[in-house]
Amino acid sequence: MKNKEIKGNGLILFAEGVFKVENVQLNHKKILKELKKLPYKKINKFDGINVNSNKTEFTQITESIRILDLMDSGQEINEEISRHIQVSIDHFFGYTVDSKIINSWGTKSSHNSIADWHSHSNFWLSAVYYPHGTKKDNFNLMFNTYKPFAWTPKVKEHNILNQSAVKIEVVEGDLLIFPSDLRHKIGENCTAKDRYSIAFNILPNGEIGDSDSYLEYKLS
């Protein structure tokens, strides 16, 4: 009996997505100077556990989580980033709702500093903008899945079905937009200079849901 050719079609059921924008139209050098002048604080605890020690340097964040209100370029940043966020909602994530940036903060990573895996509760989307960085710097943001892998056979080629983590390299002018519950962390800074970025948390602004889950969600 001859072997019959077996054909099939793979169906992707559910997926996570990150929307990447390159060369955001902002004055990156001016924004970087403003970021460097902001006061920063060390991250000492994760979930109530003391993680900082003399041997470990964690990424720092600005004391304020509304830095767009403090920066000379704040309104310009808000308008440009909000525009790209809305494009991602309309054409990539596929929703029909407006959005609004609520929190904004700066991050500062010194040489060899690290960050822990985390997500942003109480928000819908998050975004990160990079005012500096070259390919040689190897700045990156890492993502991983909360889906458990009960079996881990040898991988022939990594794809969205078998990989548990993804590293996205970023350079000056890049913007990443992703669901706030998607676990992520800043990749290790292997350069001799401080690495800066601006992060944002976003909420929907308008009508969401339907039937008994309907909610008119309007932000002033």
C-alpha positions in Angstrom: 0.0 0.0 0.0 1.5 3.3 -1.1 1.9 6.1 1.5 -0.7 8.8 1.0 0.4 12.4 1.1 -1.0 14.0 4.2 -2.1 17.6 4.0 -3.3 19.9 6.7 -3.8 23.6 7.6 -2.6 25.1 10.8 -5.0 27.3 12.6 -3.8 30.0 14.9 -6.4 30.4 17.6 -5.2 33.1 20.0 -2.2 35.4 19.9 -0.4 38.2 21.7 0.8 41.2 19.7 3.3 44.1 19.9 2.9 47.1 17.6 6.2 48.6 16.6 6.6 52.1 15.1 10.0 53.3 13.8 11.3 56.8 13.6 8.6 58.5 15.6 8.6 62.2 14.7 9.9 63.8 17.8 13.0 65.8 18.8 14.8 62.8 20.4 17.9 64.7 21.5 15.9 67.5 23.2 13.7 64.9 24.9 16.7 62.9 26.1 18.2 66.0 27.7 14.9 66.6 29.5 14.8 63.0 30.7 18.3 63.2 32.2 17.3 66.2 34.3 14.3 64.5 36.0 14.7 63.0 39.5 14.9 59.2 39.6 14.5 56.7 42.4 15.7 53.1 42.8 13.4 50.2 42.7 13.8 48.5 46.1 10.9 46.0 46.2 8.9 43.8 43.9 5.6 42.6 45.4 6.8 43.6 48.8 10.0 41.7 48.6 13.3 43.6 49.0 15.3 43.0 45.9 17.9 45.7 45.9 21.4 45.1 47.4 24.9 46.4 47.0 25.6 43.7 44.4 22.6 44.3 42.2 21.6 47.5 40.4 18.0 47.6 39.2 16.6 50.0 36.6 15.5 53.3 38.1 12.2 55.1 37.4 11.3 58.8 37.7 9.8 59.9 41.0 6.8 61.2 39.0 4.4 59.0 37.0 3.1 62.0 35.1 6.2 63.3 33.6 4.5 64.7 30.5 3.1 67.3 32.8 6.6 68.2 33.9 8.5 68.2 30.6 8.7 71.1 28.1 8.2 68.5 25.3 5.3 66.9 27.2 2.4 68.0 25.1 4.3 67.3 21.9 5.1 63.8 23.1 1.5 63.2 24.2 0.1 64.2 20.9 2.6 62.1 18.8 2.5 59.0 20.9 -1.3 59.1 21.2 -1.6 59.3 17.5 0.4 56.1 17.0 -1.4 54.4 19.9 -4.7 55.1 18.1 -3.4 53.7 14.8 -2.4 50.5 16.6 -5.9 50.2 18.2 -7.7 50.9 14.9 -5.6 48.8 12.5 -3.6 46.3 14.5 -5.5 45.3 17.6 -8.8 45.8 15.7 -10.9 47.8 18.1 -13.3 50.8 17.7 -12.6 52.9 20.7 -10.6 56.0 21.5 -7.8 55.9 24.1 -6.0 58.2 26.6 -2.5 58.1 28.1 -2.9 58.2 31.9 0.5 57.5 33.4 3.9 58.4 31.9 7.3 57.8 33.5 11.0 57.7 32.6 13.3 54.7 33.1 17.0 54.9 33.6 19.2 51.8 33.3 22.9 52.1 34.2 25.7 49.8 33.0 24.8 46.1 33.7 21.6 47.0 35.6 18.7 44.6 35.4 14.9 44.7 35.6 12.5 42.0 36.7 9.6 40.5 34.7 6.4 42.5 35.3 3.1 43.7 33.8 0.9 46.7 34.5 -2.3 46.1 36.3 -5.3 48.4 36.1 -4.5 49.4 32.5 -5.3 48.2 29.0 -2.3 49.1 26.8 1.2 50.1 27.6 3.9 51.7 25.4 7.6 52.5 25.5 9.4 55.2 23.5 13.1 55.3 23.0 14.8 58.7 22.5 18.2 57.3 21.9 20.1 54.1 21.0 21.8 52.5 18.0 22.0 48.9 16.8 25.5 48.7 18.3 24.0 49.5 21.8 21.7 46.5 21.6 19.0 48.1 23.6 16.0 45.8 23.8 12.7 45.0 25.5 11.9 41.4 26.4 8.5 39.7 26.5 7.5 36.3 27.9 4.3 34.3 28.1 2.4 33.3 31.2 1.3 30.1 29.4 2.8 27.1 31.0 4.8 24.7 28.7 4.1 21.2 30.1 6.3 19.7 27.4 9.6 21.2 26.0 10.9 19.0 23.1 13.9 20.2 21.1 12.8 23.0 18.9 13.5 22.8 15.1 12.7 26.5 14.5 11.3 29.0 17.0 7.8 30.3 16.2 4.8 31.8 18.0 3.6 28.3 18.9 6.8 27.0 20.7 8.6 30.0 22.0 8.1 31.3 25.5 10.1 34.5 25.2 10.9 37.2 22.6 13.5 40.0 22.5 12.7 43.1 20.5 15.7 45.3 19.7 15.1 49.0 19.7 16.9 52.1 18.5 16.4 55.9 18.6 12.8 56.9 17.6 11.2 53.4 18.1 7.9 53.0 19.9 6.4 49.7 21.2 2.7 49.3 22.0 1.4 46.2 23.7 -1.3 44.9 26.1 -0.5 45.9 29.7 -0.9 42.4 31.0 1.9 41.1 28.7 4.9 40.3 30.9 8.0 42.2 29.9 11.3 43.6 31.2 14.1 45.9 30.1 17.0 44.0 28.7 20.4 44.3 30.3 22.3 47.4 29.4 25.7 46.3 28.3 26.9 49.8 27.3 28.9 52.2 29.4 26.2 54.9 29.2 22.8 55.2 30.9 19.9 53.9 28.9 16.7 56.0 29.0 13.1 55.5 27.8 9.6 56.8 28.5 6.8 54.4 29.3 3.1 55.0 29.1 0.0 53.3 30.5 -3.2 53.7 28.5 -7.0 53.3 29.1 -9.8 53.0 26.6 -11.9 56.2 26.3 -15.5 55.7 25.1 -18.0 52.9 24.9 -16.7 49.4 25.7 -18.4 46.0 26.0 -22.0 45.1 25.3 -25.1 43.7 26.9 -24.6 43.3 30.7 -20.9 44.1 30.3 -21.5 47.5 28.6 -19.7 50.4 30.0 -19.4 54.1 29.0 -15.9 54.8 29.9 -15.1 58.5 29.4 -12.0 60.2 30.8 -11.8 63.9 31.3 
